[in-house]
Amino acid sequence: MPVGGIKEQMLEDLIRKNRSYRRFHQGDPVPREALEDLINLARLGASASNLQPLRFLIAGTPGTCAQVFPTLKWAGYLTDWPGPEEGQRPPAYIVILGDTTVTENFHCDHGIAAQSILLGAVEKGLGGCIIGSINKPALTSALSIPAHLEVLLVLALGRPAETVVIEQAEGDIRYWRDKRGVHHVPKRSMEEIILNLPDKPDTTDAKV
């Protein structure tokens, strides 16, 4: 497919829609089969040295989700917001774990897995949020996670109950909410993030 083709545009649209959603339709459960489909996307992705040390725990019932929720911190920039209220909490979570019997260095495997899962969630009409601010001992205890499995990330998943928009960053990159509850996410410009270095002379044909 040539640059600028249909498939490329579809991927960009998917990434644009893949925002960090923190409010959900809590009463709409996510079927376990759908959650397993998302984990399969992570399974098929890249892994450092192909060690595949990640393990995944599904929390998809109200009781289990209620155990996960209080171990998480939400939206650090929204200092006056303690997190989604009852009725807007995630109806499902995927906990990404690292198996320390395989390796103690998980590199960026969990980041790759999390992005794969969230892109798949968007494709299914869902949304989610990667959460790294976790009370790991409390979560480990609540879900009886074996000691050899290290909690790396928690993915909150469900049908979003909020609108998230991307906008041009004007110095401040902190996300914020307006009076209508729309969540705004400033993004740096291409000019700011691409580093242009001076060209060096081509010496490939120089005589030795």
Contacts in CASP RR format, 6 or more apart in sequence:
PFRMAT RR
TARGET T0000
AUTHOR 0000-0000-0000
METHOD contacts of the structure
MODEL  1
MPVGGIKEQMLEDLIRKNRSYRRFHQGDPVPREALEDLINLARLGASASN
LQPLRFLIAGTPGTCAQVFPTLKWAGYLTDWPGPEEGQRPPAYIVILGDT
TVTENFHCDHGIAAQSILLGAVEKGLGGCIIGSINKPALTSALSIPAHLE
VLLVLALGRPAETVVIEQAEGDIRYWRDKRGVHHVPKRSMEEIILNLPDK
PDTTDAKV
1 7 0 8 1.000
1 8 0 8 1.000
14 119 0 8 1.000
14 122 0 8 1.000
14 123 0 8 1.000
15 119 0 8 1.000
16 166 0 8 1.000
17 122 0 8 1.000
18 115 0 8 1.000
18 118 0 8 1.000
18 119 0 8 1.000
18 121 0 8 1.000
18 122 0 8 1.000
18 127 0 8 1.000
19 127 0 8 1.000
19 164 0 8 1.000
19 166 0 8 1.000
19 183 0 8 1.000
19 185 0 8 1.000
20 128 0 8 1.000
20 129 0 8 1.000
20 130 0 8 1.000
20 164 0 8 1.000
20 175 0 8 1.000
20 185 0 8 1.000
21 127 0 8 1.000
21 128 0 8 1.000
21 129 0 8 1.000
21 156 0 8 1.000
21 158 0 8 1.000
21 160 0 8 1.000
21 162 0 8 1.000
21 164 0 8 1.000
22 74 0 8 1.000
22 75 0 8 1.000
22 83 0 8 1.000
22 84 0 8 1.000
22 129 0 8 1.000
22 156 0 8 1.000
22 162 0 8 1.000
22 183 0 8 1.000
23 84 0 8 1.000
23 88 0 8 1.000
23 160 0 8 1.000
23 161 0 8 1.000
23 162 0 8 1.000
24 84 0 8 1.000
24 88 0 8 1.000
24 89 0 8 1.000
24 90 0 8 1.000
24 91 0 8 1.000
24 127 0 8 1.000
24 128 0 8 1.000
24 156 0 8 1.000
24 157 0 8 1.000
24 158 0 8 1.000
24 159 0 8 1.000
24 160 0 8 1.000
24 161 0 8 1.000
25 88 0 8 1.000
25 91 0 8 1.000
25 158 0 8 1.000
25 159 0 8 1.000
25 160 0 8 1.000
25 161 0 8 1.000
26 86 0 8 1.000
26 87 0 8 1.000
26 88 0 8 1.000
26 89 0 8 1.000
26 90 0 8 1.000
26 91 0 8 1.000
27 87 0 8 1.000
27 91 0 8 1.000
28 91 0 8 1.000
28 158 0 8 1.000
28 159 0 8 1.000
29 60 0 8 1.000
29 91 0 8 1.000
29 92 0 8 1.000
30 60 0 8 1.000
30 91 0 8 1.000
30 92 0 8 1.000
30 126 0 8 1.000
30 157 0 8 1.000
30 158 0 8 1.000
32 58 0 8 1.000
32 60 0 8 1.000
34 124 0 8 1.000
34 126 0 8 1.000
35 58 0 8 1.000
35 60 0 8 1.000
35 92 0 8 1.000
35 94 0 8 1.000
35 157 0 8 1.000
36 58 0 8 1.000
37 124 0 8 1.000
38 94 0 8 1.000
38 116 0 8 1.000
38 117 0 8 1.000
38 120 0 8 1.000
38 121 0 8 1.000
38 124 0 8 1.000
38 157 0 8 1.000
39 56 0 8 1.000
39 58 0 8 1.000
39 94 0 8 1.000
39 117 0 8 1.000
41 116 0 8 1.000
41 117 0 8 1.000
41 119 0 8 1.000
41 120 0 8 1.000
42 54 0 8 1.000
42 56 0 8 1.000
42 96 0 8 1.000
42 112 0 8 1.000
42 113 0 8 1.000
42 114 0 8 1.000
42 116 0 8 1.000
42 117 0 8 1.000
43 52 0 8 1.000
44 116 0 8 1.000
45 112 0 8 1.000
45 113 0 8 1.000
45 116 0 8 1.000
46 109 0 8 1.000
46 112 0 8 1.000
47 53 0 8 1.000
47 54 0 8 1.000
47 109 0 8 1.000
47 112 0 8 1.000
48 105 0 8 1.000
48 106 0 8 1.000
48 107 0 8 1.000
48 108 0 8 1.000
48 109 0 8 1.000
51 102 0 8 1.000
51 103 0 8 1.000
52 102 0 8 1.000
53 98 0 8 1.000
53 99 0 8 1.000
53 102 0 8 1.000
53 103 0 8 1.000
53 106 0 8 1.000
53 109 0 8 1.000
54 96 0 8 1.000
54 97 0 8 1.000
54 98 0 8 1.000
54 99 0 8 1.000
54 106 0 8 1.000
54 109 0 8 1.000
54 110 0 8 1.000
54 113 0 8 1.000
54 152 0 8 1.000
55 96 0 8 1.000
55 97 0 8 1.000
55 98 0 8 1.000
55 99 0 8 1.000
55 149 0 8 1.000
56 94 0 8 1.000
56 95 0 8 1.000
56 96 0 8 1.000
56 97 0 8 1.000
57 94 0 8 1.000
57 95 0 8 1.000
57 97 0 8 1.000
57 143 0 8 1.000
57 145 0 8 1.000
58 92 0 8 1.000
58 93 0 8 1.000
58 94 0 8 1.000
58 95 0 8 1.000
59 65 0 8 1.000
59 67 0 8 1.000
59 68 0 8 1.000
59 92 0 8 1.000
59 93 0 8 1.000
59 94 0 8 1.000
59 95 0 8 1.000
59 143 0 8 1.000
60 91 0 8 1.000
60 92 0 8 1.000
60 93 0 8 1.000
62 91 0 8 1.000
64 143 0 8 1.000
65 89 0 8 1.000
65 90 0 8 1.000
65 91 0 8 1.000
65 92 0 8 1.000
65 93 0 8 1.000
67 142 0 8 1.000
67 143 0 8 1.000
68 93 0 8 1.000
68 95 0 8 1.000
68 139 0 8 1.000
68 142 0 8 1.000
68 143 0 8 1.000
68 154 0 8 1.000
69 89 0 8 1.000
69 90 0 8 1.000
70 138 0 8 1.000
71 134 0 8 1.000
71 135 0 8 1.000
71 136 0 8 1.000
71 138 0 8 1.000
71 139 0 8 1.000
71 142 0 8 1.000
71 154 0 8 1.000
72 131 0 8 1.000
72 133 0 8 1.000
72 134 0 8 1.000
72 135 0 8 1.000
72 154 0 8 1.000
72 156 0 8 1.000
73 131 0 8 1.000
73 133 0 8 1.000
73 134 0 8 1.000
74 81 0 8 1.000
74 82 0 8 1.000
74 83 0 8 1.000
74 84 0 8 1.000
74 131 0 8 1.000
74 133 0 8 1.000
75 81 0 8 1.000
75 83 0 8 1.000
75 175 0 8 1.000
76 133 0 8 1.000
77 174 0 8 1.000
77 175 0 8 1.000
77 176 0 8 1.000
78 175 0 8 1.000
78 176 0 8 1.000
78 177 0 8 1.000
81 177 0 8 1.000
84 90 0 8 1.000
88 161 0 8 1.000
90 128 0 8 1.000
90 129 0 8 1.000
90 156 0 8 1.000
90 157 0 8 1.000
90 158 0 8 1.000
91 157 0 8 1.000
91 158 0 8 1.000
92 156 0 8 1.000
92 157 0 8 1.000
92 158 0 8 1.000
93 154 0 8 1.000
93 155 0 8 1.000
93 156 0 8 1.000
93 157 0 8 1.000
94 117 0 8 1.000
94 154 0 8 1.000
94 155 0 8 1.000
94 157 0 8 1.000
95 139 0 8 1.000
95 143 0 8 1.000
95 145 0 8 1.000
95 151 0 8 1.000
95 153 0 8 1.000
95 154 0 8 1.000
95 155 0 8 1.000
96 110 0 8 1.000
96 113 0 8 1.000
96 114 0 8 1.000
96 152 0 8 1.000
96 153 0 8 1.000
96 154 0 8 1.000
96 155 0 8 1.000
97 145 0 8 1.000
97 149 0 8 1.000
97 150 0 8 1.000
97 151 0 8 1.000
97 152 0 8 1.000
98 106 0 8 1.000
98 110 0 8 1.000
98 149 0 8 1.000
98 150 0 8 1.000
98 152 0 8 1.000
99 148 0 8 1.000
99 149 0 8 1.000
100 148 0 8 1.000
100 149 0 8 1.000
100 150 0 8 1.000
101 148 0 8 1.000
106 150 0 8 1.000
106 152 0 8 1.000
110 152 0 8 1.000
110 153 0 8 1.000
111 130 0 8 1.000
111 153 0 8 1.000
114 130 0 8 1.000
114 153 0 8 1.000
114 155 0 8 1.000
117 155 0 8 1.000
118 127 0 8 1.000
118 128 0 8 1.000
118 130 0 8 1.000
118 155 0 8 1.000
120 126 0 8 1.000
121 127 0 8 1.000
121 128 0 8 1.000
121 157 0 8 1.000
121 158 0 8 1.000
125 159 0 8 1.000
126 157 0 8 1.000
126 158 0 8 1.000
126 159 0 8 1.000
126 160 0 8 1.000
127 157 0 8 1.000
127 158 0 8 1.000
127 159 0 8 1.000
127 160 0 8 1.000
128 155 0 8 1.000
128 156 0 8 1.000
128 157 0 8 1.000
128 158 0 8 1.000
128 160 0 8 1.000
129 155 0 8 1.000
129 156 0 8 1.000
130 153 0 8 1.000
130 155 0 8 1.000
131 153 0 8 1.000
131 154 0 8 1.000
131 155 0 8 1.000
131 156 0 8 1.000
132 153 0 8 1.000
132 154 0 8 1.000
134 151 0 8 1.000
134 153 0 8 1.000
134 154 0 8 1.000
136 151 0 8 1.000
139 145 0 8 1.000
139 151 0 8 1.000
139 154 0 8 1.000
140 151 0 8 1.000
145 151 0 8 1.000
162 181 0 8 1.000
162 182 0 8 1.000
162 183 0 8 1.000
163 181 0 8 1.000
163 182 0 8 1.000
163 183 0 8 1.000
164 182 0 8 1.000
164 183 0 8 1.000
164 184 0 8 1.000
164 185 0 8 1.000
165 182 0 8 1.000
165 183 0 8 1.000
165 184 0 8 1.000
165 185 0 8 1.000
166 185 0 8 1.000
166 186 0 8 1.000
166 187 0 8 1.000
167 184 0 8 1.000
167 185 0 8 1.000
167 186 0 8 1.000
167 187 0 8 1.000
168 186 0 8 1.000
168 187 0 8 1.000
168 189 0 8 1.000
169 186 0 8 1.000
169 187 0 8 1.000
169 188 0 8 1.000
169 189 0 8 1.000
170 186 0 8 1.000
171 186 0 8 1.000
172 186 0 8 1.000
173 186 0 8 1.000
173 187 0 8 1.000
173 188 0 8 1.000
174 186 0 8 1.000
175 183 0 8 1.000
175 184 0 8 1.000
175 185 0 8 1.000
175 186 0 8 1.000
176 183 0 8 1.000
176 184 0 8 1.000
177 183 0 8 1.000
177 184 0 8 1.000
178 184 0 8 1.000
END
